[in-house]
Structures are given as structure tokens and as C-alpha cells.
Amino acid sequence: MQRGYRRDRAVLVHIAVHPGAAMRHVARAVGASERVVARNLDRLTDDGLLVVVSDGATSALRSYRLAS
């Protein structure tokens, strides 16, 4: 469980430094699979820490930034 939260922090920090990053880019940067990062991004978005910048047909086309 803590590992997921640690990864949440890594994802959050990466997006803070690289606003507009797509899931695939974040996954490569934090060294995790796209599936794992998708769960992190969903959790952080649900918690109101991130917002989706552009919504494509699939989650791979979405980009994220910190919520205001």
C-alpha cells in the first residue's frame, strides 16, 4: 500500500515539473508500467490534486497538470 502512495508522490512531482505530461511520459519517467501510473493518475485526479488538460479517446492521450 505504501508503495502506491510513494509512486503517487513521484507522479505528482513529475507533473509539477512537467505540466501537460501524458501518462506514457510519466510512466517512463517514474519507471513504472502505464497501467500502474494510470491508477496513480486516477487517484490523484479523484483527490483533486491533478486535472486532465486534454481528454482524448483513450487515457494514453490525456495530459495532466496540477489543480489550481
PyMOL Python script that loads the backbone (N, CA, C, O; Angstrom):
from pymol import cmd

cmd.read_pdbstr("""\
ATOM      1  N   MET A   1       0.825  -1.191   0.000  1.00  0.00           N
ATOM      2  CA  MET A   1       0.000   0.000   0.000  1.00  0.00           C
ATOM      3  C   MET A   1       0.869   1.254   0.000  1.00  0.00           C
ATOM      4  O   MET A   1       0.612   2.174  -0.777  1.00  0.00           O
ATOM      5  N   GLN A   2       1.888   1.312   0.851  1.00  0.00           N
ATOM      6  CA  GLN A   2       2.740   2.499   0.876  1.00  0.00           C
ATOM      7  C   GLN A   2       3.454   2.719  -0.439  1.00  0.00           C
ATOM      8  O   GLN A   2       3.710   3.861  -0.823  1.00  0.00           O
ATOM      9  N   ARG A   3       3.775   1.650  -1.131  1.00  0.00           N
ATOM     10  CA  ARG A   3       4.470   1.772  -2.413  1.00  0.00           C
ATOM     11  C   ARG A   3       3.617   2.580  -3.393  1.00  0.00           C
ATOM     12  O   ARG A   3       4.150   3.408  -4.131  1.00  0.00           O
ATOM     13  N   GLY A   4       2.307   2.351  -3.412  1.00  0.00           N
ATOM     14  CA  GLY A   4       1.405   3.103  -4.274  1.00  0.00           C
ATOM     15  C   GLY A   4       1.410   4.584  -3.944  1.00  0.00           C
ATOM     16  O   GLY A   4       1.400   5.428  -4.840  1.00  0.00           O
ATOM     17  N   TYR A   5       1.427   4.897  -2.661  1.00  0.00           N
ATOM     18  CA  TYR A   5       1.451   6.301  -2.258  1.00  0.00           C
ATOM     19  C   TYR A   5       2.794   6.950  -2.568  1.00  0.00           C
ATOM     20  O   TYR A   5       2.851   8.129  -2.917  1.00  0.00           O
ATOM     21  N   ARG A   6       3.857   6.196  -2.443  1.00  0.00           N
ATOM     22  CA  ARG A   6       5.170   6.719  -2.827  1.00  0.00           C
ATOM     23  C   ARG A   6       5.198   7.044  -4.310  1.00  0.00           C
ATOM     24  O   ARG A   6       5.745   8.064  -4.729  1.00  0.00           O
ATOM     25  N   ARG A   7       4.603   6.164  -5.093  1.00  0.00           N
ATOM     26  CA  ARG A   7       4.544   6.399  -6.539  1.00  0.00           C
ATOM     27  C   ARG A   7       3.638   7.592  -6.834  1.00  0.00           C
ATOM     28  O   ARG A   7       3.919   8.368  -7.746  1.00  0.00           O
ATOM     29  N   ASP A   8       2.544   7.748  -6.066  1.00  0.00           N
ATOM     30  CA  ASP A   8       1.685   8.931  -6.234  1.00  0.00           C
ATOM     31  C   ASP A   8       2.519  10.196  -6.090  1.00  0.00           C
ATOM     32  O   ASP A   8       2.385  11.128  -6.883  1.00  0.00           O
ATOM     33  N   ARG A   9       3.371  10.226  -5.089  1.00  0.00           N
ATOM     34  CA  ARG A   9       4.221  11.411  -4.879  1.00  0.00           C
ATOM     35  C   ARG A   9       5.163  11.624  -6.057  1.00  0.00           C
ATOM     36  O   ARG A   9       5.350  12.753  -6.509  1.00  0.00           O
ATOM     37  N   ALA A  10       5.757  10.539  -6.557  1.00  0.00           N
ATOM     38  CA  ALA A  10       6.669  10.658  -7.697  1.00  0.00           C
ATOM     39  C   ALA A  10       5.926  11.168  -8.928  1.00  0.00           C
ATOM     40  O   ALA A  10       6.440  12.014  -9.660  1.00  0.00           O
ATOM     41  N   VAL A  11       4.727  10.660  -9.155  1.00  0.00           N
ATOM     42  CA  VAL A  11       3.911  11.109 -10.290  1.00  0.00           C
ATOM     43  C   VAL A  11       3.553  12.576 -10.120  1.00  0.00           C
ATOM     44  O   VAL A  11       3.653  13.356 -11.067  1.00  0.00           O
ATOM     45  N   LEU A  12       3.141  12.949  -8.929  1.00  0.00           N
ATOM     46  CA  LEU A  12       2.763  14.340  -8.648  1.00  0.00           C
ATOM     47  C   LEU A  12       3.935  15.289  -8.870  1.00  0.00           C
ATOM     48  O   LEU A  12       3.770  16.350  -9.470  1.00  0.00           O
ATOM     49  N   VAL A  13       5.100  14.917  -8.396  1.00  0.00           N
ATOM     50  CA  VAL A  13       6.292  15.751  -8.575  1.00  0.00           C
ATOM     51  C   VAL A  13       6.641  15.865 -10.060  1.00  0.00           C
ATOM     52  O   VAL A  13       6.981  16.947 -10.538  1.00  0.00           O
ATOM     53  N   HIS A  14       6.559  14.768 -10.775  1.00  0.00           N
ATOM     54  CA  HIS A  14       6.890  14.809 -12.201  1.00  0.00           C
ATOM     55  C   HIS A  14       5.941  15.758 -12.949  1.00  0.00           C
ATOM     56  O   HIS A  14       6.378  16.540 -13.793  1.00  0.00           O
ATOM     57  N   ILE A  15       4.677  15.685 -12.640  1.00  0.00           N
ATOM     58  CA  ILE A  15       3.710  16.554 -13.323  1.00  0.00           C
ATOM     59  C   ILE A  15       3.878  18.001 -12.889  1.00  0.00           C
ATOM     60  O   ILE A  15       3.626  18.911 -13.680  1.00  0.00           O
ATOM     61  N   ALA A  16       4.293  18.233 -11.666  1.00  0.00           N
ATOM     62  CA  ALA A  16       4.556  19.609 -11.227  1.00  0.00           C
ATOM     63  C   ALA A  16       5.694  20.222 -12.036  1.00  0.00           C
ATOM     64  O   ALA A  16       5.654  21.406 -12.372  1.00  0.00           O
ATOM     65  N   VAL A  17       6.696  19.426 -12.344  1.00  0.00           N
ATOM     66  CA  VAL A  17       7.854  19.898 -13.112  1.00  0.00           C
ATOM     67  C   VAL A  17       7.552  19.910 -14.612  1.00  0.00           C
ATOM     68  O   VAL A  17       8.085  20.739 -15.350  1.00  0.00           O
ATOM     69  N   HIS A  18       6.695  18.990 -15.059  1.00  0.00           N
ATOM     70  CA  HIS A  18       6.367  18.843 -16.488  1.00  0.00           C
ATOM     71  C   HIS A  18       4.852  18.919 -16.689  1.00  0.00           C
ATOM     72  O   HIS A  18       4.227  17.910 -17.016  1.00  0.00           O
ATOM     73  N   PRO A  19       4.244  20.114 -16.496  1.00  0.00           N
ATOM     74  CA  PRO A  19       2.789  20.215 -16.680  1.00  0.00           C
ATOM     75  C   PRO A  19       2.414  19.844 -18.115  1.00  0.00           C
ATOM     76  O   PRO A  19       3.124  20.169 -19.066  1.00  0.00           O
ATOM     77  N   GLY A  20       1.299  19.168 -18.242  1.00  0.00           N
ATOM     78  CA  GLY A  20       0.847  18.736 -19.554  1.00  0.00           C
ATOM     79  C   GLY A  20       1.422  17.397 -19.974  1.00  0.00           C
ATOM     80  O   GLY A  20       1.255  16.978 -21.120  1.00  0.00           O
ATOM     81  N   ALA A  21       2.102  16.718 -19.048  1.00  0.00           N
ATOM     82  CA  ALA A  21       2.689  15.414 -19.369  1.00  0.00           C
ATOM     83  C   ALA A  21       1.597  14.378 -19.580  1.00  0.00           C
ATOM     84  O   ALA A  21       0.576  14.378 -18.892  1.00  0.00           O
ATOM     85  N   ALA A  22       1.828  13.502 -20.537  1.00  0.00           N
ATOM     86  CA  ALA A  22       0.903  12.404 -20.811  1.00  0.00           C
ATOM     87  C   ALA A  22       1.286  11.197 -19.956  1.00  0.00           C
ATOM     88  O   ALA A  22       2.410  11.100 -19.463  1.00  0.00           O
ATOM     89  N   MET A  23       0.342  10.291 -19.793  1.00  0.00           N
ATOM     90  CA  MET A  23       0.556   9.115 -18.957  1.00  0.00           C
ATOM     91  C   MET A  23       1.793   8.332 -19.383  1.00  0.00           C
ATOM     92  O   MET A  23       2.580   7.920 -18.531  1.00  0.00           O
ATOM     93  N   ARG A  24       1.977   8.122 -20.657  1.00  0.00           N
ATOM     94  CA  ARG A  24       3.116   7.342 -21.162  1.00  0.00           C
ATOM     95  C   ARG A  24       4.441   7.999 -20.746  1.00  0.00           C
ATOM     96  O   ARG A  24       5.376   7.314 -20.331  1.00  0.00           O
ATOM     97  N   HIS A  25       4.508   9.303 -20.859  1.00  0.00           N
ATOM     98  CA  HIS A  25       5.716  10.045 -20.480  1.00  0.00           C
ATOM     99  C   HIS A  25       5.970   9.921 -18.984  1.00  0.00           C
ATOM    100  O   HIS A  25       7.105   9.707 -18.559  1.00  0.00           O
ATOM    101  N   VAL A  26       4.918  10.056 -18.188  1.00  0.00           N
ATOM    102  CA  VAL A  26       5.052   9.944 -16.729  1.00  0.00           C
ATOM    103  C   VAL A  26       5.522   8.535 -16.362  1.00  0.00           C
ATOM    104  O   VAL A  26       6.399   8.377 -15.513  1.00  0.00           O
ATOM    105  N   ALA A  27       4.950   7.520 -16.993  1.00  0.00           N
ATOM    106  CA  ALA A  27       5.317   6.138 -16.687  1.00  0.00           C
ATOM    107  C   ALA A  27       6.800   5.896 -16.942  1.00  0.00           C
ATOM    108  O   ALA A  27       7.486   5.278 -16.128  1.00  0.00           O
ATOM    109  N   ARG A  28       7.283   6.382 -18.067  1.00  0.00           N
ATOM    110  CA  ARG A  28       8.718   6.211 -18.369  1.00  0.00           C
ATOM    111  C   ARG A  28       9.573   6.961 -17.360  1.00  0.00           C
ATOM    112  O   ARG A  28      10.605   6.456 -16.920  1.00  0.00           O
ATOM    113  N   ALA A  29       9.151   8.154 -16.994  1.00  0.00           N
ATOM    114  CA  ALA A  29       9.941   8.988 -16.083  1.00  0.00           C
ATOM    115  C   ALA A  29      10.036   8.394 -14.679  1.00  0.00           C
ATOM    116  O   ALA A  29      11.083   8.487 -14.039  1.00  0.00           O
ATOM    117  N   VAL A  30       8.953   7.786 -14.197  1.00  0.00           N
ATOM    118  CA  VAL A  30       8.978   7.249 -12.834  1.00  0.00           C
ATOM    119  C   VAL A  30       9.325   5.765 -12.798  1.00  0.00           C
ATOM    120  O   VAL A  30       9.428   5.177 -11.722  1.00  0.00           O
ATOM    121  N   GLY A  31       9.506   5.155 -13.973  1.00  0.00           N
ATOM    122  CA  GLY A  31       9.923   3.760 -14.032  1.00  0.00           C
ATOM    123  C   GLY A  31       8.844   2.769 -13.637  1.00  0.00           C
ATOM    124  O   GLY A  31       9.116   1.776 -12.963  1.00  0.00           O
ATOM    125  N   ALA A  32       7.618   3.044 -14.062  1.00  0.00           N
ATOM    126  CA  ALA A  32       6.502   2.145 -13.754  1.00  0.00           C
ATOM    127  C   ALA A  32       5.734   1.848 -15.033  1.00  0.00           C
ATOM    128  O   ALA A  32       5.893   2.532 -16.044  1.00  0.00           O
ATOM    129  N   SER A  33       4.907   0.826 -14.971  1.00  0.00           N
ATOM    130  CA  SER A  33       4.094   0.493 -16.139  1.00  0.00           C
ATOM    131  C   SER A  33       2.994   1.538 -16.312  1.00  0.00           C
ATOM    132  O   SER A  33       2.616   2.230 -15.367  1.00  0.00           O
ATOM    133  N   GLU A  34       2.496   1.632 -17.527  1.00  0.00           N
ATOM    134  CA  GLU A  34       1.409   2.582 -17.802  1.00  0.00           C
ATOM    135  C   GLU A  34       0.170   2.227 -16.989  1.00  0.00           C
ATOM    136  O   GLU A  34      -0.563   3.115 -16.553  1.00  0.00           O
ATOM    137  N   ARG A  35      -0.062   0.962 -16.786  1.00  0.00           N
ATOM    138  CA  ARG A  35      -1.228   0.531 -16.008  1.00  0.00           C
ATOM    139  C   ARG A  35      -1.147   1.034 -14.564  1.00  0.00           C
ATOM    140  O   ARG A  35      -2.134   1.527 -14.017  1.00  0.00           O
ATOM    141  N   VAL A  36       0.018   0.909 -13.961  1.00  0.00           N
ATOM    142  CA  VAL A  36       0.213   1.375 -12.581  1.00  0.00           C
ATOM    143  C   VAL A  36       0.075   2.893 -12.521  1.00  0.00           C
ATOM    144  O   VAL A  36      -0.598   3.417 -11.634  1.00  0.00           O
ATOM    145  N   VAL A  37       0.697   3.594 -13.445  1.00  0.00           N
ATOM    146  CA  VAL A  37       0.634   5.061 -13.457  1.00  0.00           C
ATOM    147  C   VAL A  37      -0.793   5.529 -13.721  1.00  0.00           C
ATOM    148  O   VAL A  37      -1.206   6.558 -13.185  1.00  0.00           O
ATOM    149  N   ALA A  38      -1.549   4.805 -14.527  1.00  0.00           N
ATOM    150  CA  ALA A  38      -2.952   5.166 -14.767  1.00  0.00           C
ATOM    151  C   ALA A  38      -3.737   5.149 -13.457  1.00  0.00           C
ATOM    152  O   ALA A  38      -4.568   6.025 -13.215  1.00  0.00           O
ATOM    153  N   ARG A  39      -3.473   4.158 -12.619  1.00  0.00           N
ATOM    154  CA  ARG A  39      -4.145   4.111 -11.304  1.00  0.00           C
ATOM    155  C   ARG A  39      -3.720   5.287 -10.438  1.00  0.00           C
ATOM    156  O   ARG A  39      -4.549   5.892  -9.758  1.00  0.00           O
ATOM    157  N   ASN A  40      -2.409   5.618 -10.461  1.00  0.00           N
ATOM    158  CA  ASN A  40      -1.928   6.767  -9.694  1.00  0.00           C
ATOM    159  C   ASN A  40      -2.599   8.054 -10.177  1.00  0.00           C
ATOM    160  O   ASN A  40      -3.061   8.862  -9.371  1.00  0.00           O
ATOM    161  N   LEU A  41      -2.645   8.234 -11.484  1.00  0.00           N
ATOM    162  CA  LEU A  41      -3.246   9.446 -12.050  1.00  0.00           C
ATOM    163  C   LEU A  41      -4.732   9.523 -11.723  1.00  0.00           C
ATOM    164  O   LEU A  41      -5.239  10.598 -11.404  1.00  0.00           O
ATOM    165  N   ASP A  42      -5.425   8.408 -11.796  1.00  0.00           N
ATOM    166  CA  ASP A  42      -6.852   8.397 -11.445  1.00  0.00           C
ATOM    167  C   ASP A  42      -7.048   8.784  -9.986  1.00  0.00           C
ATOM    168  O   ASP A  42      -7.932   9.578  -9.664  1.00  0.00           O
ATOM    169  N   ARG A  43      -6.230   8.226  -9.108  1.00  0.00           N
ATOM    170  CA  ARG A  43      -6.351   8.519  -7.681  1.00  0.00           C
ATOM    171  C   ARG A  43      -6.065   9.995  -7.414  1.00  0.00           C
ATOM    172  O   ARG A  43      -6.794  10.641  -6.662  1.00  0.00           O
ATOM    173  N   LEU A  44      -5.005  10.533  -8.027  1.00  0.00           N
ATOM    174  CA  LEU A  44      -4.641  11.937  -7.812  1.00  0.00           C
ATOM    175  C   LEU A  44      -5.677  12.883  -8.415  1.00  0.00           C
ATOM    176  O   LEU A  44      -5.918  13.962  -7.874  1.00  0.00           O
ATOM    177  N   THR A  45      -6.284  12.492  -9.518  1.00  0.00           N
ATOM    178  CA  THR A  45      -7.347  13.296 -10.122  1.00  0.00           C
ATOM    179  C   THR A  45      -8.599  13.249  -9.249  1.00  0.00           C
ATOM    180  O   THR A  45      -9.229  14.278  -9.006  1.00  0.00           O
ATOM    181  N   ASP A  46      -8.955  12.066  -8.783  1.00  0.00           N
ATOM    182  CA  ASP A  46     -10.116  11.919  -7.898  1.00  0.00           C
ATOM    183  C   ASP A  46      -9.943  12.716  -6.608  1.00  0.00           C
ATOM    184  O   ASP A  46     -10.913  13.248  -6.069  1.00  0.00           O
ATOM    185  N   ASP A  47      -8.716  12.797  -6.118  1.00  0.00           N
ATOM    186  CA  ASP A  47      -8.428  13.539  -4.889  1.00  0.00           C
ATOM    187  C   ASP A  47      -8.352  15.049  -5.121  1.00  0.00           C
ATOM    188  O   ASP A  47      -8.214  15.815  -4.168  1.00  0.00           O
ATOM    189  N   GLY A  48      -8.442  15.480  -6.389  1.00  0.00           N
ATOM    190  CA  GLY A  48      -8.437  16.903  -6.699  1.00  0.00           C
ATOM    191  C   GLY A  48      -7.059  17.527  -6.791  1.00  0.00           C
ATOM    192  O   GLY A  48      -6.942  18.752  -6.820  1.00  0.00           O
ATOM    193  N   LEU A  49      -6.007  16.710  -6.839  1.00  0.00           N
ATOM    194  CA  LEU A  49      -4.654  17.246  -6.921  1.00  0.00           C
ATOM    195  C   LEU A  49      -4.214  17.492  -8.356  1.00  0.00           C
ATOM    196  O   LEU A  49      -3.367  18.348  -8.612  1.00  0.00           O
ATOM    197  N   LEU A  50      -4.789  16.741  -9.296  1.00  0.00           N
ATOM    198  CA  LEU A  50      -4.477  16.893 -10.715  1.00  0.00           C
ATOM    199  C   LEU A  50      -5.763  17.127 -11.495  1.00  0.00           C
ATOM    200  O   LEU A  50      -6.849  16.745 -11.061  1.00  0.00           O
ATOM    201  N   VAL A  51      -5.622  17.757 -12.647  1.00  0.00           N
ATOM    202  CA  VAL A  51      -6.737  17.891 -13.573  1.00  0.00           C
ATOM    203  C   VAL A  51      -6.294  17.403 -14.945  1.00  0.00           C
ATOM    204  O   VAL A  51      -5.116  17.472 -15.296  1.00  0.00           O
ATOM    205  N   VAL A  52      -7.254  16.912 -15.707  1.00  0.00           N
ATOM    206  CA  VAL A  52      -6.987  16.467 -17.069  1.00  0.00           C
ATOM    207  C   VAL A  52      -6.995  17.704 -17.962  1.00  0.00           C
ATOM    208  O   VAL A  52      -7.953  18.478 -17.955  1.00  0.00           O
ATOM    209  N   VAL A  53      -5.918  17.884 -18.733  1.00  0.00           N
ATOM    210  CA  VAL A  53      -5.800  19.047 -19.617  1.00  0.00           C
ATOM    211  C   VAL A  53      -6.554  18.795 -20.909  1.00  0.00           C
ATOM    212  O   VAL A  53      -7.375  19.619 -21.312  1.00  0.00           O
ATOM    213  N   SER A  54      -6.296  17.686 -21.557  1.00  0.00           N
ATOM    214  CA  SER A  54      -6.991  17.363 -22.800  1.00  0.00           C
ATOM    215  C   SER A  54      -7.437  15.919 -22.733  1.00  0.00           C
ATOM    216  O   SER A  54      -6.658  15.035 -22.376  1.00  0.00           O
ATOM    217  N   ASP A  55      -8.664  15.688 -23.070  1.00  0.00           N
ATOM    218  CA  ASP A  55      -9.219  14.349 -22.955  1.00  0.00           C
ATOM    219  C   ASP A  55      -9.370  13.748 -24.340  1.00  0.00           C
ATOM    220  O   ASP A  55     -10.190  14.191 -25.144  1.00  0.00           O
ATOM    221  N   GLY A  56      -8.568  12.735 -24.599  1.00  0.00           N
ATOM    222  CA  GLY A  56      -8.656  12.037 -25.873  1.00  0.00           C
ATOM    223  C   GLY A  56      -9.565  10.828 -25.748  1.00  0.00           C
ATOM    224  O   GLY A  56     -10.217  10.629 -24.723  1.00  0.00           O
ATOM    225  N   ALA A  57      -9.600  10.047 -26.771  1.00  0.00           N
ATOM    226  CA  ALA A  57     -10.446   8.854 -26.785  1.00  0.00           C
ATOM    227  C   ALA A  57      -9.966   7.815 -25.780  1.00  0.00           C
ATOM    228  O   ALA A  57     -10.767   7.052 -25.240  1.00  0.00           O
ATOM    229  N   THR A  58      -8.674   7.785 -25.530  1.00  0.00           N
ATOM    230  CA  THR A  58      -8.135   6.817 -24.570  1.00  0.00           C
ATOM    231  C   THR A  58      -7.328   7.567 -23.514  1.00  0.00           C
ATOM    232  O   THR A  58      -6.939   8.719 -23.708  1.00  0.00           O
ATOM    233  N   SER A  59      -7.091   6.896 -22.410  1.00  0.00           N
ATOM    234  CA  SER A  59      -6.335   7.522 -21.330  1.00  0.00           C
ATOM    235  C   SER A  59      -4.903   7.846 -21.746  1.00  0.00           C
ATOM    236  O   SER A  59      -4.286   8.739 -21.165  1.00  0.00           O
ATOM    237  N   ALA A  60      -4.367   7.146 -22.730  1.00  0.00           N
ATOM    238  CA  ALA A  60      -2.998   7.402 -23.188  1.00  0.00           C
ATOM    239  C   ALA A  60      -2.874   8.771 -23.845  1.00  0.00           C
ATOM    240  O   ALA A  60      -1.771   9.312 -23.924  1.00  0.00           O
ATOM    241  N   LEU A  61      -3.980   9.345 -24.318  1.00  0.00           N
ATOM    242  CA  LEU A  61      -3.939  10.648 -24.992  1.00  0.00           C
ATOM    243  C   LEU A  61      -4.220  11.816 -24.052  1.00  0.00           C
ATOM    244  O   LEU A  61      -4.142  12.974 -24.464  1.00  0.00           O
ATOM    245  N   ARG A  62      -4.540  11.529 -22.817  1.00  0.00           N
ATOM    246  CA  ARG A  62      -4.803  12.604 -21.853  1.00  0.00           C
ATOM    247  C   ARG A  62      -3.494  13.169 -21.335  1.00  0.00           C
ATOM    248  O   ARG A  62      -2.481  12.473 -21.262  1.00  0.00           O
ATOM    249  N   SER A  63      -3.533  14.442 -20.978  1.00  0.00           N
ATOM    250  CA  SER A  63      -2.387  15.044 -20.311  1.00  0.00           C
ATOM    251  C   SER A  63      -2.886  15.654 -19.005  1.00  0.00           C
ATOM    252  O   SER A  63      -4.078  15.913 -18.839  1.00  0.00           O
ATOM    253  N   TYR A  64      -1.964  15.876 -18.094  1.00  0.00           N
ATOM    254  CA  TYR A  64      -2.325  16.269 -16.734  1.00  0.00           C
ATOM    255  C   TYR A  64      -1.520  17.474 -16.280  1.00  0.00           C
ATOM    256  O   TYR A  64      -0.409  17.718 -16.752  1.00  0.00           O
ATOM    257  N   ARG A  65      -2.105  18.219 -15.355  1.00  0.00           N
ATOM    258  CA  ARG A  65      -1.408  19.318 -14.699  1.00  0.00           C
ATOM    259  C   ARG A  65      -1.920  19.408 -13.273  1.00  0.00           C
ATOM    260  O   ARG A  65      -2.948  18.820 -12.936  1.00  0.00           O
ATOM    261  N   LEU A  66      -1.198  20.148 -12.433  1.00  0.00           N
ATOM    262  CA  LEU A  66      -1.634  20.335 -11.065  1.00  0.00           C
ATOM    263  C   LEU A  66      -2.925  21.127 -11.042  1.00  0.00           C
ATOM    264  O   LEU A  66      -3.116  22.033 -11.853  1.00  0.00           O
ATOM    265  N   ALA A  67      -3.805  20.796 -10.129  1.00  0.00           N
ATOM    266  CA  ALA A  67      -5.039  21.552  -9.959  1.00  0.00           C
ATOM    267  C   ALA A  67      -4.723  22.910  -9.337  1.00  0.00           C
ATOM    268  O   ALA A  67      -3.760  23.042  -8.581  1.00  0.00           O
ATOM    269  N   SER A  68      -5.514  23.891  -9.648  1.00  0.00           N
ATOM    270  CA  SER A  68      -5.288  25.235  -9.080  1.00  0.00           C
ATOM    271  C   SER A  68      -5.840  25.346  -7.692  1.00  0.00           C
ATOM    272  O   SER A  68      -5.737  26.403  -7.069  1.00  0.00           O
TER     273      SER A  68
END
""", "prot")
cmd.dss("prot")
cmd.show_as("cartoon", "prot")
cmd.util.cbc("prot")
cmd.orient("prot")
